[in-house]
Amino acid sequence: MQIKMKGTGIATRVAVAAMTAAAGLAADGERPEGVAAAVVLPAVSATSPSGEVRVTLVEGRANAPRPLTVRALVVQPGALASWVLLPLTEVPRQLFVPDDESMVCVDGSLGSLRIVQLDLGGEELRSRSLDSLLPGHTSRALNGALNGAITLGFADSGPCLAVDLGNRDIALVGLGANQGETLEVCSVVENHRSSQGVEEWLRKSRDLLLEGDEIAAQSTLEAAKDAFPAEPRVYQQLARMHRTSGDASAQLDCLEEGLLKSHSVTSRAVTHDWQVGTPEARLVLDFVETTRKVRGNREATKALGQALTLYPCMEQAVLLRAELLISSGKDAEALASLESAIGALGESEELGSALHDIGRFLERQGRPRAALAYMERAYQEGEFSEFLIRDIADLHVEINRPAVAARWLSRLSAHWASVANGASGADRARRGQRRLADLQREIRELTGTAAEVTDP
């Protein structure tokens, strides 16, 4: 089936007096009895396929006897221009003239949307609600109608209305005489793209990019965004293309659009985890980091506010906020913000690793004593790793406390002694012995003596 689509034209602002004069009428000549002059608004016009019939709508306000209607000026060959009343509650977004004998509008005056077909004198020929026309698709079709996603089309069977069902499938509502007295859906045109998974779209775009066809790769991602409007990976990949092309503004706009759409289902924190690796979270971080590069720290701080509303404990966002505060000389606020994130973690099993990460961050910021305090808290929370104890020992060395560093390393030597003496495998036992020997040598160097250092 071949379908041709015809859009609705928007006319320029037309005064009532000018329209009646053009139609050869006096200012009050053809006005329906008892109807006061309409308020002049931007006119909405539609013309039949032949170009012979033109219908222009102007809203009738509350001073008219039927305030739920609009007036239409109908111009047709061989007849005087005439005013008719149409059942519309407001200046319509949708007006169609499918042939030289009728016009179609989407009417909401009865509380639910219905498609109404009328003759050129304004008499209703037939109508039907979207509820009954499209059972199972009502909400999506309703949204489509409100957003102007109904267009006039021409199929093999004659004129029809094409109603977007929300997933790019289209229902065709026949308007020809062969459809009988009732409006019916004559067919549904399926959009086979919607059955394609997002991974296929992303892979296709990457393949096109590798082939050097950047325009096709970007068009593929735009189509994927249309099919999967809440999928963060699409926005990330498209933003990377904008970055590569040097369009930082488009990159940032793309990331912001993705953030809003992928997180629009919730107005509360998505998660209180310290480590968050979801595509949605990575998109948020990309948005914050790109904002910082493009618009500077002040705007990045605002973007961080969005990120932390969604992910109040996410490591990268929490540490970036502290970094921005420290760079502004607000050390106390930075530490307070870190404590706030730790408090939000509560009794999470990630608490120990979060304290260790904060300690490392403060060490990079040149604050070894504050870093030590967080790392030792991590140890107290049950975090035991060679990395943590090594970091604590190194910090004690940095602040000139080698004996304390040796005592921390003695905890590691006790661990490797148990491995060397208790491992069932020969390879693991030899590894334990090597690590124990290395640690004992480090401890002697720190204390300047061969005496054994005990864990206090």
N, C-alpha and C positions, 0 to 999 in steps of 0.2 A: 504494500500500500504506500503510495506516495502522498506526502502531506506538505502543503505550502502554508506558511504562517503569515498572517497579516496583522500588524500592530495597530494600536489605537493612537490616532493623532491627537495632539493637544493644540488647540487654536490659541491665538493671541487674545488678550483681554478685549472684550467687545461690549460696548454699551447697548442697552436695550433699544434706545432710540435709533441708534445706527443700524441695528439688525432689522428693525421694523421698516425703516426707510428703505433699506436695500431690498426688502421683500415687497416693496410697493404698498405698504400699509401705513395708515396714520398711527400716531403714537398709541391711541386707544382702540384702533380699528378691530383687531382680531383677538383682543384679550378676552379670555373666558369670563363669563359673567360672574361678578362678585369677587374676582381675584385682583388683589392690589398689585402694584408694580413690584417686580422681583428685585431683590438686592443684586446689584451687578457684581459678579465674581469672575475669576478666570474661567472662560468657557471651555467645555470639553466637547470635542466634535468627532464624529466618525462618518465615513463616507462608504457607500456600497461598493462592491468590487467593480461595477461598471462605471463608477464615478458620477452617476446620474442623481443619486439621492444623498442628501446631506442632512444629518441631524445634529443640532447644537443644543446642549443643555445649559440652563441657567437656574440656580436654586431659587425656590420660593420660600420665603421666611414665615415667621409665625403670624404675620398679618394676613396671610392667605387663609381661605376657608379650610384647606386641607394641608396643614403644615408638614405632613409626612410625604409630600410629593415634591417633584421638581418639574419645572416647565421646560419643554423642548420645542425648539423652532425647527420644523420639518420643511425642507425645500426639495421638491420633486418635479420632474418634467411634466408640463401640461397642467399644472395645478398651482393655485395660489399658495404661497408660503403660509403655514398654519401653526398655531400654538397648540400643543397637547400636554396633558399631565401624565407623568410617569410615576410609578410607585417606588420612589427612592427616598431614603431618609437624609441624604446628604449629597453634595456634588459627587457623582460616582467616579470611582477609578475605572470602572468597567462599563463601556458602552460599545455595542457592535451593531453593524448593519450588514447582515449576511447576504442579503439580496435586495432587489428593488421593491420588495413588497412588505418587509418586516424589519423590526429592530429587536435587539436583545439586551437586557441589562441584568445585573446581579442585585437583587433586592433584599434589604435587611429590615424592612419596616414592620414585619410581623414577628420579629424576635429571633428568627433563624434565617440563614442565607438561603435564597432560592433563585433559580434561573427563570427569568420571565421573558417570553417571546410575545411581542405585540405587533399589531398592524400599524401602518403609518398614521392612523388616526388616534393612536393611543389605546385602542381596545385590546385587552389581553386575549391572546389566542390560546396559550397554554403556559403552564408553569410547573415547576417541581422543585422540591427542596433538595439540597445537597445530601441531607441525611438519607433520603430514600433513593437518590440516584447512585450514591456511592457507599453502601453499607460496608462497614469495616474500615473505611478510609476517611470517615467524616472529619476527624480532628485535623488530619494533615491537609485534606482538601480545603477545610475551612481556613486554615492558616494560609494556604496558597491563594485562596480568593481574596483574603484581606491584604495580602502582599502583592496583589496584582498578577498572580501566576495563572490567570485564565486568559487565553488568547483565542482569536478567531482563526480557524484553520479550514482547509478545503481538502477533503479526502475524495476517494473515488465515488462515494455515495452522495457527495454534495457538501454544503457548508456544515461546519461543526464547531463546537467549542472544545478547545484542548485544555483540560484541567490537570495541572501538575499535582501529583499525589504525594509529593514531599520527598520521594526517593528517586525522582527523575523519571519514574514511570508516568505515562500520560493517559488519562481516560478521555475518549472522544465522545462528546454528546452530540448526536445528530440533530440538525436543525431543518433538514429538508422535509418536503411534504410527504415523502414516502415513509417517514417515521410514524405516521398515524397521529392520533390526538395527544399522545403522551410523550414527553421528552424521555429519551432512553440513552444509555451508554451503548454506542454501537460497537466499540472495540476498545481495547487497552493496548497501547504501544509500550512494550517492555524495554527498559533500558538495561541491556545486558552488562553494562559496566558495573552496575551495583552489586552483581554477584562476584565480582573480582575482589580478592582480598587485598588489604592495604600493602602486604608484603610484596605482592606482584607489581603494584604500582611503583613502589620504592625501588625494587630491583630493575624495573624497566627504565626508570629515570636514570639510575646509576649507569646502566649499560649504554644508554644514549649519550651520557656525559663522557664516558670513556671513549666512545666513538667520535667525540668532538662535536656532536650536535647539541649545543647548549640550548638553543631555542626549543627544540623538541623535548629536551629533558625538563625544561622549566614548564612547558605546556602540560607535560604529563603530571607533574606535581600539582599544578593548578587544578587539573581534573581530579586528582586524588583528593585534594582539599575539598573539592565540591562533593565528592562521594563520601568522604570521611571527615566531616568538619570538626570533630572533636579529637582527632588523632594527632598527638603531639609530634610524632616522628616525621610526619609530612611537613610541618612547619619548620622543624629543625633542619631538614634537608634543603628545603626551599630557602631558608635564611642563609645557609652556607653558600648557596649559589649566589645570592645577592652580595654576600661578603666577598666572594671570589671576584665578582664583577666590579667591586669597588663602590657599590651602592649601600653605604652604611645605614642611610635613612630607611631604605626599603627593608634591609635586614632587621632593623629594630621594629619597624611596623609589623612585619611578618611574625616576629616572636611575640609581640604584645597581643596580636590577634589570636595566636595559638594559645597563649596563656589564658586569655579570657574565655575562649571557647572550650578548652580542655578542662577548665576548672569551674565552669558555669553551673554545674550541678550541685555545688556545695557552697555554703557561705560560712563554713566553720573550718577549723584546722583539719587538713587531710590526714596528717599523721604526726605523732610526737616522737618518732624514731630519730636517733642521732645520725645513722647512716641510712640515707634514702636513695635508692637507685632506680626508681621508676622513670619511664620516659617523661611523665608529667613533671616530675621534680627536676630532671635534667633540663627540660625546657625553661623552667623558672630560673634556673641558674644561668642559662645562656642569656636570658632576657636581662638579668641584673648585670652580668659582666659586660654585655654589649652596651647597655645604658651607660655604664661607667666609662667605657672607651669613647662613646660617641658624644655623650652629654655631660660627662664629668661627675665628680663625687656627690654633688648636691642632688642631682637627679637620680643617681644610683641609690642614694639613701632613701628616696621616695619609693623606688622600685623594690628595695629591700623590705620596706614596710609591707608591700603586697606579698612578697615571698614568705616573710615570717608570719603573716596571718595564716597562710596555708600550711607552712612547715615551721613551727616555732622552735623546734629543736634541731633542725637540719644543720649539720656540721659546717658546710661551706658558707651558708647564709649567716649563721651565728658568728663565725670567725671573721667574715668580711665586715659585718657591722662593728665588731670590736676594733678591727683594723682602721676603719674609717674614723671611729671616735678617737683612737689613739693618735692618728695623723692630724686630728684637729686639736690635739692637746687636752682631750677630755678622758684622761686615764681612769679616773674614778667611775665615770659613766660606762667606760668600756668594761671594767671589772664587774660593775653592777649588772650589765647586760649578760655577761658570761654566767654570773650566778643565777640570773633569771632563767636562762636556758637549762642550767643544771637542775634547778628546782622543778622545772616543767617535766624533766625526765623522770622524776620521782624515783621509784624503786626499780626502774628498768635495768635489765641485765647489761645494757650498754653503758651504764653510768661510769664504770671503771675506765673503759676505753675512751669515753668522752673526756674525763678528767685528764687522761694521759695526752689526748690530742690538744686540749687547751694548754697544758703545760708546754708542749712542743711549740705551739703558736707563740706563747709569751717568751719562750727562749729566743725565737726568731726576731721578736720585737725588742730584744736586748734587755729583758727583765728576768734574770736568772733566779732571783729569790722568789718572785711570784710564781715562776714556772715550777720551782721545787715544791712549793706548797701544794700545787695542784697534782703533781706527780705522786707525792707522798700520800695525798688523799686517795689517789687511784689505787695505790698499794693497799691502803687500809680497807678499801672497798672490795678487796679480794682479787684485784688484777695482778697476776703474777706472770711476767714474761721476761725473757732475757733483755728484750728491747727496753722495757720500762726500767729495769734495774740498772742497765747500762746508762740510760739517760740520766737517772738520778745520780749515779756515781760521777758521771762527767760533769754535771752541774756543781757538785760539791768540790770537785777539783777546780772548776772555773772560779769559784768564790773562795779558793784557797783553804779548803778543808779536806786535805788528802786522807787523814785518818778516818774521817766519817765515810769518805768514798770507799776506803778499804773495807770498812765494816759492811757496807752494802754489797760489795763484790763477794764478801765471805758467804752471803746467802746464795749466791750463784754457785760458789765452789762446793757448798754442801749439796746442792742439787746434782752437780756433775759427779761428785764423789759417789752418790747413791746410784747414778747411772753406771759409773765405772765398776762398782762392786756388785751391782745387782742385775745388770742386763743379761738376758738369756742369750742374746746373739753375740758372737765374737766381734763382729764389726762394730756394733753399737758400744760394746764395752771398751774397745780400743779408742773409739771416738770420745767416750766419756773420760778416759785417761788423758788423752791429749788436751781436751778442754780444761780439765782439772789442773794439769801442769801449767798451762798458760795463765790461768787465773791466779794460781799461787805465786807465779813470778810477778804478775802485776801488783798483787797485794804487797809483796816484799818491796817492790820499787816505791810504792806509795808510803809505806811506813818506814823504810830505810832499815829494816831489821828482818831477820829470818824467823822471828817469833811468830807463833800462830796467832791469827786475828780471829777472835770469836764474834759471833753475832749477838749483840747485846739484847 
